[in-house]
Amino acid sequence: MSEDDEPDWNLLPHDPAGFFGLAPGCGFRALRVAYGSLVRRYKPERSPEEFQKILSAFESLGRGLDESASRST
């Protein structure tokens, strides 16, 4: 997803990876970059509802990446 693209809010909460535009098997770093890009556009003080959706998707997906990383070690 480029910075000018509007995120597909309809993908939430069921497909957070698709929402962030992440490829299958991506790592936490790719998630962090995509999250940072969206948070810069949807700041909590200006867009609280959108920010909360982004944060929830990040936390949900981050938990899954943390779990898969701990299983592979």
N, CA, C and O atoms as a CHARMM CRD file, in Angstrom:
* protein
*
  292
    1    1 MET  N      0.85000  -1.16500   0.00000 PROA 1      0.00000
    2    1 MET  CA     0.00000   0.00000   0.00000 PROA 1      0.00000
    3    1 MET  C      0.89600   1.22700   0.00000 PROA 1      0.00000
    4    1 MET  O      1.79600   1.34600   0.83100 PROA 1      0.00000
    5    2 SER  N      0.65300   2.12700  -0.91900 PROA 2      0.00000
    6    2 SER  CA     1.43500   3.36100  -0.95400 PROA 2      0.00000
    7    2 SER  C      0.82100   4.35800   0.02800 PROA 2      0.00000
    8    2 SER  O     -0.30700   4.18000   0.48800 PROA 2      0.00000
    9    3 GLU  N      1.57100   5.39400   0.33700 PROA 3      0.00000
   10    3 GLU  CA     1.10000   6.37000   1.31900 PROA 3      0.00000
   11    3 GLU  C     -0.14500   7.11100   0.87200 PROA 3      0.00000
   12    3 GLU  O     -0.88600   7.61800   1.71400 PROA 3      0.00000
   13    4 ASP  N     -0.40100   7.19200  -0.44200 PROA 4      0.00000
   14    4 ASP  CA    -1.57600   7.90300  -0.94000 PROA 4      0.00000
   15    4 ASP  C     -2.82100   7.03200  -0.99100 PROA 4      0.00000
   16    4 ASP  O     -3.93100   7.55200  -1.10600 PROA 4      0.00000
   17    5 ASP  N     -2.65800   5.71600  -0.90800 PROA 5      0.00000
   18    5 ASP  CA    -3.79500   4.80600  -0.97300 PROA 5      0.00000
   19    5 ASP  C     -4.58600   4.85500   0.32900 PROA 5      0.00000
   20    5 ASP  O     -4.02400   4.90400   1.42300 PROA 5      0.00000
   21    6 GLU  N     -5.89300   4.84000   0.17800 PROA 6      0.00000
   22    6 GLU  CA    -6.77800   4.74500   1.33000 PROA 6      0.00000
   23    6 GLU  C     -6.80500   3.27600   1.76100 PROA 6      0.00000
   24    6 GLU  O     -7.00400   2.40200   0.91700 PROA 6      0.00000
   25    7 PRO  N     -6.61300   2.98300   3.04000 PROA 7      0.00000
   26    7 PRO  CA    -6.66700   1.58000   3.47300 PROA 7      0.00000
   27    7 PRO  C     -8.07800   1.01400   3.29900 PROA 7      0.00000
   28    7 PRO  O     -9.06200   1.75300   3.34000 PROA 7      0.00000
   29    8 ASP  N     -8.16200  -0.28500   3.10800 PROA 8      0.00000
   30    8 ASP  CA    -9.45100  -0.95000   2.96000 PROA 8      0.00000
   31    8 ASP  C     -9.97400  -1.30900   4.35100 PROA 8      0.00000
   32    8 ASP  O     -9.68400  -2.38100   4.88100 PROA 8      0.00000
   33    9 TRP  N    -10.73800  -0.40500   4.92100 PROA 9      0.00000
   34    9 TRP  CA   -11.24100  -0.58300   6.28700 PROA 9      0.00000
   35    9 TRP  C    -12.14700  -1.80100   6.40700 PROA 9      0.00000
   36    9 TRP  O    -12.32600  -2.33100   7.50300 PROA 9      0.00000
   37   10 ASN  N    -12.72300  -2.25300   5.29100 PROA 10     0.00000
   38   10 ASN  CA   -13.61800  -3.41700   5.31700 PROA 10     0.00000
   39   10 ASN  C    -12.88300  -4.70800   5.66000 PROA 10     0.00000
   40   10 ASN  O    -13.51800  -5.69900   6.02000 PROA 10     0.00000
   41   11 LEU  N    -11.55700  -4.71200   5.55400 PROA 11     0.00000
   42   11 LEU  CA   -10.78600  -5.90900   5.88200 PROA 11     0.00000
   43   11 LEU  C    -10.66700  -6.14100   7.39300 PROA 11     0.00000
   44   11 LEU  O    -10.30200  -7.22700   7.84400 PROA 11     0.00000
   45   12 LEU  N    -10.97900  -5.10800   8.15000 PROA 12     0.00000
   46   12 LEU  CA   -10.86300  -5.23900   9.61000 PROA 12     0.00000
   47   12 LEU  C    -12.17500  -5.66600  10.22300 PROA 12     0.00000
   48   12 LEU  O    -13.22900  -5.23100   9.76000 PROA 12     0.00000
   49   13 PRO  N    -12.15500  -6.48400  11.22500 PROA 13     0.00000
   50   13 PRO  CA   -11.02100  -7.05800  11.93900 PROA 13     0.00000
   51   13 PRO  C    -10.57200  -8.41800  11.40800 PROA 13     0.00000
   52   13 PRO  O     -9.67000  -9.03300  11.97600 PROA 13     0.00000
   53   14 HSD  N    -11.18700  -8.89000  10.33300 PROA 14     0.00000
   54   14 HSD  CA   -10.98200 -10.27400   9.90100 PROA 14     0.00000
   55   14 HSD  C     -9.67700 -10.53000   9.14900 PROA 14     0.00000
   56   14 HSD  O     -9.17900 -11.65500   9.16500 PROA 14     0.00000
   57   15 ASP  N     -9.11900  -9.53100   8.50100 PROA 15     0.00000
   58   15 ASP  CA    -7.90000  -9.72400   7.71200 PROA 15     0.00000
   59   15 ASP  C     -6.90800  -8.59000   7.95900 PROA 15     0.00000
   60   15 ASP  O     -6.68600  -7.75800   7.07900 PROA 15     0.00000
   61   16 PRO  N     -6.30500  -8.55400   9.16100 PROA 16     0.00000
   62   16 PRO  CA    -5.38500  -7.45900   9.44000 PROA 16     0.00000
   63   16 PRO  C     -4.15200  -7.47000   8.53400 PROA 16     0.00000
   64   16 PRO  O     -3.63200  -6.40300   8.20800 PROA 16     0.00000
   65   17 ALA  N     -3.67600  -8.63500   8.12400 PROA 17     0.00000
   66   17 ALA  CA    -2.51000  -8.69400   7.22500 PROA 17     0.00000
   67   17 ALA  C     -2.85000  -8.05400   5.88300 PROA 17     0.00000
   68   17 ALA  O     -2.04500  -7.30500   5.32900 PROA 17     0.00000
   69   18 GLY  N     -4.02600  -8.34100   5.36600 PROA 18     0.00000
   70   18 GLY  CA    -4.47000  -7.73300   4.11800 PROA 18     0.00000
   71   18 GLY  C     -4.66100  -6.23500   4.26800 PROA 18     0.00000
   72   18 GLY  O     -4.34000  -5.46600   3.36200 PROA 18     0.00000
   73   19 PHE  N     -5.18200  -5.82500   5.40800 PROA 19     0.00000
   74   19 PHE  CA    -5.36600  -4.39900   5.68100 PROA 19     0.00000
   75   19 PHE  C     -4.04500  -3.64700   5.60400 PROA 19     0.00000
   76   19 PHE  O     -3.97100  -2.56400   5.02200 PROA 19     0.00000
   77   20 PHE  N     -3.00200  -4.22600   6.19200 PROA 20     0.00000
   78   20 PHE  CA    -1.67800  -3.59500   6.17600 PROA 20     0.00000
   79   20 PHE  C     -0.93900  -3.83000   4.86600 PROA 20     0.00000
   80   20 PHE  O      0.13300  -3.26200   4.65500 PROA 20     0.00000
   81   21 GLY  N     -1.49300  -4.65800   3.98000 PROA 21     0.00000
   82   21 GLY  CA    -0.84300  -4.92400   2.69600 PROA 21     0.00000
   83   21 GLY  C      0.38200  -5.81500   2.82500 PROA 21     0.00000
   84   21 GLY  O      1.33600  -5.67600   2.06100 PROA 21     0.00000
   85   22 LEU  N      0.35900  -6.72500   3.78300 PROA 22     0.00000
   86   22 LEU  CA     1.51300  -7.58000   4.04800 PROA 22     0.00000
   87   22 LEU  C      1.44300  -8.88200   3.26300 PROA 22     0.00000
   88   22 LEU  O      0.37100  -9.46000   3.08200 PROA 22     0.00000
   89   23 ALA  N      2.59100  -9.32600   2.80700 PROA 23     0.00000
   90   23 ALA  CA     2.69600 -10.60100   2.10100 PROA 23     0.00000
   91   23 ALA  C      2.66300 -11.74000   3.11900 PROA 23     0.00000
   92   23 ALA  O      3.06000 -11.55400   4.26900 PROA 23     0.00000
   93   24 PRO  N      2.19600 -12.90500   2.70700 PROA 24     0.00000
   94   24 PRO  CA     2.22000 -14.05600   3.61200 PROA 24     0.00000
   95   24 PRO  C      3.65800 -14.33200   4.08800 PROA 24     0.00000
   96   24 PRO  O      4.61400 -14.26300   3.31600 PROA 24     0.00000
   97   25 GLY  N      3.76800 -14.64200   5.36600 PROA 25     0.00000
   98   25 GLY  CA     5.07800 -14.96300   5.92200 PROA 25     0.00000
   99   25 GLY  C      5.92500 -13.75300   6.27000 PROA 25     0.00000
  100   25 GLY  O      7.11300 -13.89600   6.56000 PROA 25     0.00000
  101   26 CYS  N      5.33900 -12.57200   6.24700 PROA 26     0.00000
  102   26 CYS  CA     6.11200 -11.36400   6.56400 PROA 26     0.00000
  103   26 CYS  C      6.54600 -11.39700   8.01900 PROA 26     0.00000
  104   26 CYS  O      6.00100 -12.14900   8.82700 PROA 26     0.00000
  105   27 GLY  N      7.51300 -10.58700   8.33700 PROA 27     0.00000
  106   27 GLY  CA     8.00400 -10.50800   9.70300 PROA 27     0.00000
  107   27 GLY  C      7.44800  -9.29900  10.43300 PROA 27     0.00000
  108   27 GLY  O      6.70100  -8.49100   9.87900 PROA 27     0.00000
  109   28 PHE  N      7.84000  -9.20500  11.69600 PROA 28     0.00000
  110   28 PHE  CA     7.36000  -8.11500  12.53700 PROA 28     0.00000
  111   28 PHE  C      7.84000  -6.76300  12.02200 PROA 28     0.00000
  112   28 PHE  O      7.13800  -5.76200  12.16500 PROA 28     0.00000
  113   29 ARG  N      9.01900  -6.72600  11.42900 PROA 29     0.00000
  114   29 ARG  CA     9.55000  -5.45200  10.91300 PROA 29     0.00000
  115   29 ARG  C      8.64300  -4.88200   9.81300 PROA 29     0.00000
  116   29 ARG  O      8.37200  -3.68100   9.80100 PROA 29     0.00000
  117   30 ALA  N      8.17600  -5.72600   8.89700 PROA 30     0.00000
  118   30 ALA  CA     7.28100  -5.26900   7.82200 PROA 30     0.00000
  119   30 ALA  C      5.96900  -4.75300   8.40900 PROA 30     0.00000
  120   30 ALA  O      5.42300  -3.75300   7.94400 PROA 30     0.00000
  121   31 LEU  N      5.47500  -5.43300   9.41800 PROA 31     0.00000
  122   31 LEU  CA     4.25100  -4.98300  10.09200 PROA 31     0.00000
  123   31 LEU  C      4.48500  -3.62100  10.73300 PROA 31     0.00000
  124   31 LEU  O      3.64600  -2.72800  10.61300 PROA 31     0.00000
  125   32 ARG  N      5.60500  -3.45500  11.40700 PROA 32     0.00000
  126   32 ARG  CA     5.91300  -2.19600  12.07500 PROA 32     0.00000
  127   32 ARG  C      6.00700  -1.03700  11.08100 PROA 32     0.00000
  128   32 ARG  O      5.54900   0.06800  11.37000 PROA 32     0.00000
  129   33 VAL  N      6.59900  -1.28800   9.91400 PROA 33     0.00000
  130   33 VAL  CA     6.71200  -0.24600   8.88700 PROA 33     0.00000
  131   33 VAL  C      5.32400   0.15500   8.37100 PROA 33     0.00000
  132   33 VAL  O      5.02100   1.34100   8.24200 PROA 33     0.00000
  133   34 ALA  N      4.49200  -0.84100   8.07900 PROA 34     0.00000
  134   34 ALA  CA     3.13900  -0.56100   7.57600 PROA 34     0.00000
  135   34 ALA  C      2.31400   0.16800   8.63600 PROA 34     0.00000
  136   34 ALA  O      1.58200   1.10800   8.32600 PROA 34     0.00000
  137   35 TYR  N      2.43700  -0.27100   9.87500 PROA 35     0.00000
  138   35 TYR  CA     1.72200   0.38200  10.98200 PROA 35     0.00000
  139   35 TYR  C      2.16400   1.83800  11.11600 PROA 35     0.00000
  140   35 TYR  O      1.33100   2.73700  11.23000 PROA 35     0.00000
  141   36 GLY  N      3.46300   2.06200  11.10100 PROA 36     0.00000
  142   36 GLY  CA     3.98800   3.42000  11.23500 PROA 36     0.00000
  143   36 GLY  C      3.48700   4.35100  10.14000 PROA 36     0.00000
  144   36 GLY  O      3.17800   5.51700  10.38900 PROA 36     0.00000
  145   37 SER  N      3.41200   3.82100   8.93000 PROA 37     0.00000
  146   37 SER  CA     2.92700   4.61700   7.80900 PROA 37     0.00000
  147   37 SER  C      1.47600   5.05200   8.02300 PROA 37     0.00000
  148   37 SER  O      1.12000   6.19900   7.75500 PROA 37     0.00000
  149   38 LEU  N      0.65300   4.13600   8.50200 PROA 38     0.00000
  150   38 LEU  CA    -0.75800   4.46700   8.72800 PROA 38     0.00000
  151   38 LEU  C     -0.94400   5.39100   9.92600 PROA 38     0.00000
  152   38 LEU  O     -1.78100   6.29300   9.89100 PROA 38     0.00000
  153   39 VAL  N     -0.17800   5.17500  10.97200 PROA 39     0.00000
  154   39 VAL  CA    -0.31900   6.00100  12.17200 PROA 39     0.00000
  155   39 VAL  C      0.10200   7.44300  11.89500 PROA 39     0.00000
  156   39 VAL  O     -0.43900   8.37200  12.49400 PROA 39     0.00000
  157   40 ARG  N      1.05400   7.63200  10.99800 PROA 40     0.00000
  158   40 ARG  CA     1.43100   9.00500  10.62900 PROA 40     0.00000
  159   40 ARG  C      0.27900   9.70800   9.91400 PROA 40     0.00000
  160   40 ARG  O      0.12300  10.92300  10.03500 PROA 40     0.00000
  161   41 ARG  N     -0.52100   8.95500   9.17600 PROA 41     0.00000
  162   41 ARG  CA    -1.66000   9.54200   8.45900 PROA 41     0.00000
  163   41 ARG  C     -2.89000   9.68900   9.33600 PROA 41     0.00000
  164   41 ARG  O     -3.65200  10.64500   9.18800 PROA 41     0.00000
  165   42 TYR  N     -3.08700   8.74700  10.24900 PROA 42     0.00000
  166   42 TYR  CA    -4.28600   8.73100  11.10200 PROA 42     0.00000
  167   42 TYR  C     -3.86500   8.90200  12.55500 PROA 42     0.00000
  168   42 TYR  O     -3.89200   7.94900  13.33300 PROA 42     0.00000
  169   43 LYS  N     -3.48000  10.10800  12.91300 PROA 43     0.00000
  170   43 LYS  CA    -3.01400  10.40800  14.26600 PROA 43     0.00000
  171   43 LYS  C     -4.18500  10.32100  15.24600 PROA 43     0.00000
  172   43 LYS  O     -5.31400  10.67400  14.90300 PROA 43     0.00000
  173   44 PRO  N     -3.91400   9.85100  16.46700 PROA 44     0.00000
  174   44 PRO  CA    -5.01500   9.66200  17.42500 PROA 44     0.00000
  175   44 PRO  C     -5.76800  10.94100  17.76800 PROA 44     0.00000
  176   44 PRO  O     -6.96900  10.89900  18.03100 PROA 44     0.00000
  177   45 GLU  N     -5.08000  12.06600  17.76800 PROA 45     0.00000
  178   45 GLU  CA    -5.77800  13.30800  18.12300 PROA 45     0.00000
  179   45 GLU  C     -6.67300  13.83400  17.00600 PROA 45     0.00000
  180   45 GLU  O     -7.59900  14.60200  17.26700 PROA 45     0.00000
  181   46 ARG  N     -6.40700  13.42900  15.76600 PROA 46     0.00000
  182   46 ARG  CA    -7.23300  13.88200  14.63400 PROA 46     0.00000
  183   46 ARG  C     -8.22500  12.83300  14.15700 PROA 46     0.00000
  184   46 ARG  O     -9.31300  13.17000  13.69000 PROA 46     0.00000
  185   47 SER  N     -7.85700  11.57400  14.27100 PROA 47     0.00000
  186   47 SER  CA    -8.68700  10.47100  13.75900 PROA 47     0.00000
  187   47 SER  C     -8.73800   9.35200  14.79500 PROA 47     0.00000
  188   47 SER  O     -8.20100   8.26900  14.56000 PROA 47     0.00000
  189   48 PRO  N     -9.37600   9.59800  15.93300 PROA 48     0.00000
  190   48 PRO  CA    -9.33000   8.60200  17.01000 PROA 48     0.00000
  191   48 PRO  C     -9.94000   7.24700  16.65200 PROA 48     0.00000
  192   48 PRO  O     -9.41900   6.21200  17.06600 PROA 48     0.00000
  193   49 GLU  N    -11.02800   7.23700  15.89700 PROA 49     0.00000
  194   49 GLU  CA   -11.65800   5.95800  15.54400 PROA 49     0.00000
  195   49 GLU  C    -10.77500   5.14900  14.60700 PROA 49     0.00000
  196   49 GLU  O    -10.60500   3.94500  14.79700 PROA 49     0.00000
  197   50 GLU  N    -10.21500   5.80100  13.59900 PROA 50     0.00000
  198   50 GLU  CA    -9.33800   5.11200  12.65400 PROA 50     0.00000
  199   50 GLU  C     -8.07000   4.62900  13.35100 PROA 50     0.00000
  200   50 GLU  O     -7.60800   3.51100  13.12600 PROA 50     0.00000
  201   51 PHE  N     -7.51200   5.50200  14.20900 PROA 51     0.00000
  202   51 PHE  CA    -6.31400   5.12000  14.94600 PROA 51     0.00000
  203   51 PHE  C     -6.56800   3.87200  15.78600 PROA 51     0.00000
  204   51 PHE  O     -5.73600   2.96600  15.81900 PROA 51     0.00000
  205   52 GLN  N     -7.71200   3.82000  16.46300 PROA 52     0.00000
  206   52 GLN  CA    -8.02600   2.66700  17.31300 PROA 52     0.00000
  207   52 GLN  C     -8.14000   1.39100  16.48200 PROA 52     0.00000
  208   52 GLN  O     -7.69100   0.33300  16.92200 PROA 52     0.00000
  209   53 LYS  N     -8.72800   1.47200  15.30100 PROA 53     0.00000
  210   53 LYS  CA    -8.82500   0.30500  14.41500 PROA 53     0.00000
  211   53 LYS  C     -7.43900  -0.16200  13.98600 PROA 53     0.00000
  212   53 LYS  O     -7.15700  -1.36000  13.97100 PROA 53     0.00000
  213   54 ILE  N     -6.57700   0.79000  13.63600 PROA 54     0.00000
  214   54 ILE  CA    -5.20900   0.45800  13.21400 PROA 54     0.00000
  215   54 ILE  C     -4.44700  -0.18700  14.36800 PROA 54     0.00000
  216   54 ILE  O     -3.77100  -1.19900  14.18400 PROA 54     0.00000
  217   55 LEU  N     -4.55800   0.40200  15.55700 PROA 55     0.00000
  218   55 LEU  CA    -3.87400  -0.13300  16.73200 PROA 55     0.00000
  219   55 LEU  C     -4.35000  -1.54800  17.06000 PROA 55     0.00000
  220   55 LEU  O     -3.53700  -2.42700  17.34500 PROA 55     0.00000
  221   56 SER  N     -5.65300  -1.76600  17.02100 PROA 56     0.00000
  222   56 SER  CA    -6.19700  -3.09500  17.30400 PROA 56     0.00000
  223   56 SER  C     -5.69900  -4.12600  16.30200 PROA 56     0.00000
  224   56 SER  O     -5.35200  -5.24500  16.67800 PROA 56     0.00000
  225   57 ALA  N     -5.66400  -3.75200  15.02800 PROA 57     0.00000
  226   57 ALA  CA    -5.17400  -4.66600  13.99200 PROA 57     0.00000
  227   57 ALA  C     -3.69200  -4.96000  14.19600 PROA 57     0.00000
  228   57 ALA  O     -3.26300  -6.10500  14.05300 PROA 57     0.00000
  229   58 PHE  N     -2.90800  -3.93800  14.52800 PROA 58     0.00000
  230   58 PHE  CA    -1.47400  -4.10700  14.77800 PROA 58     0.00000
  231   58 PHE  C     -1.25100  -5.05300  15.94900 PROA 58     0.00000
  232   58 PHE  O     -0.44000  -5.97500  15.85800 PROA 58     0.00000
  233   59 GLU  N     -1.96200  -4.83300  17.04000 PROA 59     0.00000
  234   59 GLU  CA    -1.79000  -5.67600  18.22200 PROA 59     0.00000
  235   59 GLU  C     -2.20500  -7.11200  17.94100 PROA 59     0.00000
  236   59 GLU  O     -1.53500  -8.05000  18.37200 PROA 59     0.00000
  237   60 SER  N     -3.30200  -7.28600  17.22600 PROA 60     0.00000
  238   60 SER  CA    -3.77400  -8.62600  16.88100 PROA 60     0.00000
  239   60 SER  C     -2.76200  -9.37400  16.03000 PROA 60     0.00000
  240   60 SER  O     -2.42700 -10.52600  16.30800 PROA 60     0.00000
  241   61 LEU  N     -2.28700  -8.71600  15.00300 PROA 61     0.00000
  242   61 LEU  CA    -1.31900  -9.33500  14.10400 PROA 61     0.00000
  243   61 LEU  C      0.02800  -9.51100  14.79400 PROA 61     0.00000
  244   61 LEU  O      0.70100 -10.52200  14.59100 PROA 61     0.00000
  245   62 GLY  N      0.42100  -8.54900  15.59700 PROA 62     0.00000
  246   62 GLY  CA     1.68800  -8.64700  16.32800 PROA 62     0.00000
  247   62 GLY  C      1.70900  -9.82100  17.27300 PROA 62     0.00000
  248   62 GLY  O      2.73400 -10.49000  17.40300 PROA 62     0.00000
  249   63 ARG  N      0.59600 -10.08800  17.93700 PROA 63     0.00000
  250   63 ARG  CA     0.51400 -11.25800  18.83100 PROA 63     0.00000
  251   63 ARG  C      0.75000 -12.53100  18.03900 PROA 63     0.00000
  252   63 ARG  O      1.47500 -13.41900  18.48800 PROA 63     0.00000
  253   64 GLY  N      0.14200 -12.62600  16.86100 PROA 64     0.00000
  254   64 GLY  CA     0.32100 -13.81400  16.02400 PROA 64     0.00000
  255   64 GLY  C      1.75600 -13.98600  15.57900 PROA 64     0.00000
  256   64 GLY  O      2.26300 -15.10700  15.54400 PROA 64     0.00000
  257   65 LEU  N      2.42100 -12.89000  15.23800 PROA 65     0.00000
  258   65 LEU  CA     3.82200 -12.96500  14.82200 PROA 65     0.00000
  259   65 LEU  C      4.70700 -13.33500  16.00200 PROA 65     0.00000
  260   65 LEU  O      5.65800 -14.10000  15.84000 PROA 65     0.00000
  261   66 ASP  N      4.41000 -12.80300  17.19500 PROA 66     0.00000
  262   66 ASP  CA     5.17400 -13.15200  18.38400 PROA 66     0.00000
  263   66 ASP  C      5.04400 -14.63600  18.68900 PROA 66     0.00000
  264   66 ASP  O      6.02800 -15.29200  19.03100 PROA 66     0.00000
  265   67 GLU  N      3.82700 -15.16800  18.56700 PROA 67     0.00000
  266   67 GLU  CA     3.58900 -16.57700  18.84700 PROA 67     0.00000
  267   67 GLU  C      4.31100 -17.46500  17.85600 PROA 67     0.00000
  268   67 GLU  O      4.91200 -18.46700  18.24300 PROA 67     0.00000
  269   68 SER  N      4.25800 -17.10800  16.56900 PROA 68     0.00000
  270   68 SER  CA     4.91400 -17.94200  15.56700 PROA 68     0.00000
  271   68 SER  C      6.43200 -17.86800  15.71700 PROA 68     0.00000
  272   68 SER  O      7.12300 -18.85500  15.46000 PROA 68     0.00000
  273   69 ALA  N      6.95900 -16.72000  16.12600 PROA 69     0.00000
  274   69 ALA  CA     8.40600 -16.59500  16.33900 PROA 69     0.00000
  275   69 ALA  C      8.84400 -17.43900  17.51800 PROA 69     0.00000
  276   69 ALA  O      9.90800 -18.05700  17.47700 PROA 69     0.00000
  277   70 SER  N      8.04000 -17.47300  18.56400 PROA 70     0.00000
  278   70 SER  CA     8.42800 -18.25300  19.73700 PROA 70     0.00000
  279   70 SER  C      8.34000 -19.75400  19.46300 PROA 70     0.00000
  280   70 SER  O      9.08200 -20.53400  20.06100 PROA 70     0.00000
  281   71 ARG  N      7.43900 -20.16700  18.56400 PROA 71     0.00000
  282   71 ARG  CA     7.35800 -21.58400  18.21100 PROA 71     0.00000
  283   71 ARG  C      8.52700 -22.02400  17.35100 PROA 71     0.00000
  284   71 ARG  O      8.90800 -23.19400  17.38800 PROA 71     0.00000
  285   72 SER  N      9.11000 -21.10600  16.57000 PROA 72     0.00000
  286   72 SER  CA    10.17900 -21.49700  15.66900 PROA 72     0.00000
  287   72 SER  C     11.54200 -21.50200  16.34600 PROA 72     0.00000
  288   72 SER  O     12.52600 -21.90900  15.72700 PROA 72     0.00000
  289   73 THR  N     11.63000 -21.06200  17.60100 PROA 73     0.00000
  290   73 THR  CA    12.91500 -21.06000  18.29700 PROA 73     0.00000
  291   73 THR  C     13.08000 -22.26900  19.16400 PROA 73     0.00000
  292   73 THR  O     14.11000 -22.42100  19.82100 PROA 73     0.00000
